[in-house]
Amino acid sequence: MWKEVLSVTFYQAVFTEFLATSIYVFFGLGSVLQWPSALPTILQISITFNLAAATVVQIAWHVSGAHVNPAVTMAFLLGSRISLARAACYMVAQLAGGIAGAATLYGVTPAEVQGSLGINTVRSNITSGQAVAVELILTFQLVLCYFASTDRHRNANSPATFIGISVALGHLIGIYFTGCSMNPARSFGPAVIVNKFTVHWIFWVGPMTGAILASLIYNVLLYPDLKSLSQRLAILKGTFKMEAEGMEEAKQNRLCPSPAPPPLPPAHSSTVPGSRV
């Protein structure tokens, strides 16, 4: 674990999660500001979140995996894709990024336009249970898309486009119910800045539950993950890479054994040339 945590690439990945989440929150929340001259539409907000998600995934995918979302990180932890230490640091970075993005937007926006800074709320005719269910379903499809788009058995192209589409899909429906979160960091950032935490728990319980269900269904039913218990524990502790390298070396040795030494030259014959045996 310590080898992973003390590596430079680990902190590059953590910082990338912070940066990508702050960019996502800044542009996403910026699309819901109530400018008097042009009020935002559902389509505009959905497209903006779509483009913001695709952009940050393209930026962060090759560095950190581009989770940009504590729910996605939870799903990948449960699916034995990342270590516990990495998951914890990612979540802290994502929440800090959400605060930074919301604070930056708040600082550059005129006071009369700031409003509630796009915090997630529940419509008066929607119960808390319905809101949790909606957030669960929205995040469920997003995390399934994450797993399918980043599956190592597929080609190595960036998943930015498909994840962006999944984010837009969620917003086109979810805005009518809860303003659409699917991402606790997106909800946490503006809630901290404007100090409004009414029904904030919904935007943790719903997305996290949806992410856990998506991880179980994808990795158990849709595409069963056949890792052994020892491999899962190694991933959880952050030592899997070292063990995998050792196993890969042993595998290569089995598949491509070292060439046998060349045969010794025949002993010098004392037979007289031309003689017959």
C-alpha positions in Angstrom: 0.0 0.0 0.0 2.7 2.4 1.0 4.5 2.0 -2.3 1.3 3.1 -4.1 0.6 6.0 -1.8 4.1 7.4 -1.9 4.4 7.3 -5.7 4.3 10.5 -7.7 1.7 9.0 -10.1 -0.7 8.5 -7.2 -0.7 12.2 -6.3 -0.9 13.2 -9.9 -4.1 11.1 -10.2 -5.5 12.6 -7.0 -4.8 16.2 -8.1 -6.3 15.3 -11.5 -9.6 14.2 -9.8 -9.6 17.5 -7.9 -9.0 19.6 -11.0 -11.4 17.7 -13.2 -14.2 17.9 -10.6 -13.7 21.6 -10.1 -14.0 22.2 -13.9 -17.1 20.0 -14.1 -18.8 21.8 -11.3 -17.9 25.2 -12.5 -19.3 24.8 -16.0 -22.2 22.6 -14.9 -23.5 25.0 -12.3 -22.7 28.0 -14.6 -25.4 26.7 -16.9 -28.2 27.0 -14.3 -27.6 30.6 -13.2 -30.7 32.7 -13.5 -29.5 35.5 -15.9 -32.4 37.9 -16.4 -31.7 38.3 -20.1 -31.8 34.6 -20.9 -33.1 32.1 -18.4 -31.6 28.6 -18.9 -33.6 25.8 -20.5 -33.6 22.1 -19.7 -31.9 21.3 -23.0 -29.2 23.9 -22.4 -28.4 22.6 -18.9 -28.3 19.0 -20.1 -26.0 19.8 -23.0 -23.7 21.9 -20.8 -23.3 19.0 -18.3 -22.9 16.7 -21.2 -20.0 18.7 -22.6 -18.5 19.3 -19.2 -18.5 15.6 -18.4 -17.0 14.7 -21.8 -14.3 17.4 -21.5 -13.1 16.4 -18.0 -13.2 12.7 -18.9 -11.0 13.4 -21.9 -8.6 15.4 -19.6 -8.4 12.9 -16.8 -9.0 9.5 -18.2 -5.4 8.5 -18.9 -4.2 10.0 -15.6 -6.7 9.0 -12.9 -9.5 7.1 -14.7 -11.7 10.2 -14.7 -14.1 9.3 -11.9 -14.9 12.9 -11.1 -17.7 11.5 -8.8 -17.6 9.8 -5.4 -20.4 7.4 -6.6 -18.2 6.2 -9.5 -15.2 5.8 -7.2 -17.4 3.8 -4.7 -18.5 1.5 -7.6 -14.9 1.0 -8.8 -13.8 0.2 -5.2 -16.6 -2.4 -4.8 -15.7 -3.8 -8.2 -12.1 -4.4 -7.2 -10.8 -1.8 -9.7 -8.9 0.5 -7.3 -7.4 0.3 -3.8 -9.0 1.6 -0.6 -6.4 4.3 -0.2 -6.9 5.5 -3.7 -10.7 5.5 -3.3 -10.5 7.5 -0.1 -8.1 10.1 -1.6 -10.2 10.4 -4.7 -13.3 11.1 -2.8 -11.7 13.8 -0.7 -10.2 15.4 -3.8 -13.6 15.3 -5.6 -15.4 16.9 -2.7 -12.7 19.6 -2.5 -12.9 20.1 -6.3 -16.7 20.5 -6.0 -16.2 23.2 -3.4 -13.5 24.9 -5.4 -15.5 24.9 -8.6 -18.6 26.3 -6.9 -16.6 28.9 -5.0 -14.9 30.1 -8.2 -18.3 30.4 -9.9 -19.7 32.2 -6.9 -16.8 34.7 -6.9 -17.1 35.6 -10.6 -20.9 35.8 -10.7 -22.8 39.1 -10.0 -24.7 38.9 -6.7 -28.1 39.3 -8.3 -27.5 36.3 -10.4 -25.9 33.9 -7.9 -29.1 32.8 -6.3 -28.8 29.4 -4.7 -25.9 28.5 -7.1 -27.7 25.6 -8.6 -28.0 23.5 -5.4 -30.1 20.3 -5.8 -33.6 20.6 -4.4 -36.7 18.3 -4.5 -39.9 19.6 -6.0 -42.7 20.1 -3.5 -44.9 17.4 -5.1 -42.0 14.8 -4.9 -41.5 12.8 -1.7 -38.0 12.1 -0.3 -38.4 8.4 -1.2 -39.3 9.3 -4.8 -36.3 11.6 -5.0 -33.9 8.9 -3.7 -35.3 6.4 -6.2 -34.9 8.9 -9.1 -31.3 9.6 -8.1 -30.6 5.9 -7.7 -31.9 5.1 -11.2 -30.0 8.1 -12.8 -26.7 7.1 -11.2 -27.3 3.4 -11.9 -27.3 4.0 -15.6 -24.4 6.4 -15.4 -22.2 3.9 -13.5 -23.2 1.1 -15.8 -22.0 3.3 -18.7 -18.7 4.0 -16.9 -18.1 0.2 -16.5 -19.0 -0.6 -20.1 -17.1 2.3 -21.6 -13.9 1.7 -19.6 -13.9 -2.1 -19.8 -10.4 -3.3 -20.6 -11.8 -6.0 -22.9 -13.0 -3.3 -25.3 -10.9 -1.1 -27.4 -8.7 1.6 -25.7 -10.5 4.6 -27.1 -11.5 7.4 -24.7 -14.9 6.9 -23.1 -15.6 10.6 -23.0 -18.3 10.7 -25.6 -20.4 7.9 -24.1 -20.1 9.1 -20.5 -21.1 12.6 -21.6 -24.2 11.2 -23.3 -25.1 9.3 -20.2 -24.8 12.5 -18.1 -27.0 14.3 -20.6 -29.6 11.5 -20.5 -29.8 11.8 -16.7 -30.3 15.5 -16.8 -33.0 15.5 -19.4 -35.1 13.5 -17.0 -33.7 14.2 -13.5 -33.9 18.0 -13.7 -37.7 17.8 -13.4 -37.5 15.8 -10.1 -34.4 16.8 -8.2 -32.4 19.1 -10.4 -30.3 16.0 -11.2 -27.3 15.3 -9.2 -25.9 11.8 -9.9 -22.8 13.1 -8.3 -22.4 13.9 -4.5 -19.5 16.2 -5.3 -21.7 18.3 -7.6 -24.3 18.7 -4.9 -21.8 19.1 -2.0 -19.9 22.0 -3.5 -22.7 24.6 -3.9 -24.3 23.4 -0.7 -21.2 24.3 1.2 -20.8 27.7 -0.5 -24.4 28.9 0.1 -24.7 26.9 3.3 -27.9 25.1 2.4 -28.1 21.4 3.3 -31.9 20.9 3.2 -32.5 17.3 1.9 -28.8 17.1 1.0 -28.7 13.5 2.3 -30.8 12.5 -0.7 -27.9 13.3 -3.0 -25.7 10.9 -1.2 -28.0 8.0 -0.5 -29.5 7.9 -4.0 -26.3 8.1 -6.0 -24.3 5.9 -3.7 -26.9 3.2 -3.7 -27.3 3.3 -7.4 -23.6 3.1 -7.9 -23.3 0.0 -5.6 -26.2 -1.8 -7.4 -24.6 -1.0 -10.8 -21.2 -2.3 -9.7 -22.8 -5.6 -8.5 -24.9 -6.1 -11.5 -22.2 -5.3 -14.1 -19.4 -7.3 -12.3 -21.5 -10.2 -11.2 -24.3 -10.6 -13.8 -23.5 -8.8 -17.0 -19.7 -9.4 -17.2 -18.6 -11.6 -14.3 -15.3 -10.6 -12.8 -13.3 -13.8 -12.2 -10.6 -12.3 -9.9 -9.6 -14.6 -7.1 -10.0 -13.5 -3.4 -6.2 -13.0 -3.1 -6.3 -10.7 -6.2 -9.1 -8.7 -4.8 -7.4 -8.3 -1.5 -4.2 -7.2 -3.3 -6.1 -4.6 -5.2 -7.8 -3.4 -2.0 -4.4 -3.0 -0.4 -2.8 -1.4 -3.4 -0.3 -4.2 -4.0 -1.9 -5.9 -7.0 0.4 -4.2 -9.6 3.5 -5.7 -8.0 1.9 -9.1 -7.7 0.6 -8.9 -11.2 4.0 -8.0 -12.6 5.4 -11.1 -10.8 2.7 -13.3 -12.2 3.1 -11.9 -15.7 6.8 -12.6 -15.6 6.1 -16.2 -14.5 3.5 -16.6 -17.2 5.9 -15.3 -19.9 8.5 -17.7 -18.7 6.0 -20.6 -19.1 4.9 -19.5 -22.5 8.3 -18.5 -23.8 10.9 -20.6 -21.9 14.5 -19.7 -22.2 16.1 -21.3 -25.3 18.0 -24.4 -24.7 21.8 -24.1 -25.0 23.2 -25.0 -28.4 24.4 -28.6 -28.6 28.1 -29.3 -28.1 30.1 -29.8 -31.2 30.8 -33.4 -32.0 34.0 -34.8 -30.6 37.0 -34.7 -32.9 37.0 -38.0 -34.9 40.3 -39.9 -35.2 39.1 -41.8 -38.2 41.5 -41.4 -41.1 39.9 -39.6 -44.0 39.0 -42.0 -46.7 39.1 -45.0 -44.4 36.1 -47.4 -44.3 34.5 -48.8 -41.2 
